Amino acid sequence: MKLPKIIVILFLAALGIGLFFAFKKGVSTEPIQPQVQSSPAPVDPNGPPKIVSTKPDPLDENIVSASEIVEITFNRPLENVGEFKSRIEPKIDYKVELSGDRKTARIIPIKPYSLGTTYTLYIGPDSKFDGIGEWREDKTFHFKTITYRGV
């Protein structure tokens, strides 16, 4: 019967020492305030053209699947699909579709990307937006495809 009493005494002593050091460090009696997560600043739909999101997010320096559709969303509508001036290097065949509001350009590879390859997507300054004309800004994204290591 002495062994359980010793264990209880040691446990209570350890608990007391732990509480002593916790209060010595300074335990705050202030109520815990919930952390508010800030949201990104709203994008001015009438401002100059800006990229507001990409899919995948982030696109730059990301790894994509061989058949992934890349999406670039702007704060303003593009004039039409032909005015989204882009190229991918190394060169691949792809088509571009615009969303209904023409703010999102979907880049769809005709054939799958080569595995283990780094691609660079260029969006040219001659891309045109409704009511603005040419974008006059270069944008570059680098992304890789997954690497095949065999079975």
Solvent accessible surface area in square Angstrom, and as a share of the most:
residue,aa,sasa,rsa
1,M,194,0.87
2,K,162,0.69
3,L,123,0.61
4,P,72,0.45
5,K,135,0.57
6,I,89,0.45
7,I,101,0.51
8,V,81,0.47
9,I,113,0.57
10,L,116,0.58
11,F,130,0.54
12,L,101,0.50
13,A,50,0.39
14,A,65,0.50
15,L,90,0.45
16,G,37,0.36
17,I,102,0.52
18,G,40,0.38
19,L,93,0.46
20,F,123,0.51
21,F,108,0.45
22,A,42,0.33
23,F,138,0.58
24,K,141,0.60
25,K,185,0.79
26,G,56,0.54
27,V,78,0.45
28,S,82,0.53
29,T,134,0.78
30,E,128,0.57
31,P,97,0.61
32,I,167,0.85
33,Q,131,0.58
34,P,111,0.70
35,Q,179,0.80
36,V,138,0.79
37,Q,170,0.76
38,S,102,0.66
39,S,95,0.61
40,P,122,0.77
41,A,82,0.64
42,P,131,0.82
43,V,71,0.41
44,D,84,0.43
45,P,78,0.49
46,N,122,0.62
47,G,12,0.11
48,P,87,0.54
49,P,10,0.06
50,K,110,0.47
51,I,44,0.22
52,V,63,0.36
53,S,55,0.35
54,T,19,0.11
55,K,112,0.48
56,P,22,0.14
57,D,114,0.59
58,P,87,0.55
59,L,2,0.01
60,D,59,0.30
61,E,132,0.59
62,N,39,0.20
63,I,107,0.54
64,V,2,0.01
65,S,47,0.30
66,A,22,0.17
67,S,75,0.48
68,E,45,0.20
69,I,56,0.28
70,V,2,0.01
71,E,36,0.16
72,I,0,0.00
73,T,31,0.18
74,F,1,0.01
75,N,10,0.05
76,R,32,0.11
77,P,30,0.19
78,L,0,0.00
79,E,60,0.27
80,N,73,0.37
81,V,71,0.41
82,G,46,0.44
83,E,35,0.16
84,F,10,0.04
85,K,75,0.32
86,S,30,0.19
87,R,127,0.46
88,I,6,0.03
89,E,74,0.33
90,P,70,0.44
91,K,170,0.72
92,I,32,0.16
93,D,85,0.44
94,Y,50,0.19
95,K,97,0.41
96,V,30,0.17
97,E,67,0.30
98,L,38,0.19
99,S,37,0.24
100,G,87,0.83
101,D,83,0.43
102,R,83,0.30
103,K,60,0.25
104,T,19,0.11
105,A,0,0.00
106,R,74,0.27
107,I,1,0.00
108,I,29,0.14
109,P,15,0.10
110,I,102,0.52
111,K,146,0.62
112,P,94,0.59
113,Y,4,0.02
114,S,68,0.44
115,L,82,0.41
116,G,45,0.44
117,T,34,0.20
118,T,70,0.41
119,Y,4,0.02
120,T,17,0.10
121,L,1,0.01
122,Y,61,0.23
123,I,1,0.01
124,G,14,0.14
125,P,54,0.34
126,D,60,0.31
127,S,0,0.00
128,K,65,0.27
129,F,0,0.00
130,D,43,0.23
131,G,82,0.79
132,I,77,0.39
133,G,24,0.23
134,E,74,0.33
135,W,19,0.07
136,R,199,0.73
137,E,86,0.38
138,D,104,0.54
139,K,72,0.31
140,T,51,0.30
141,F,13,0.05
142,H,69,0.31
143,F,1,0.00
144,K,106,0.45
145,T,4,0.02
146,I,87,0.44
147,T,81,0.47
148,Y,144,0.55
149,R,214,0.78
150,G,40,0.39
151,V,194,1.12
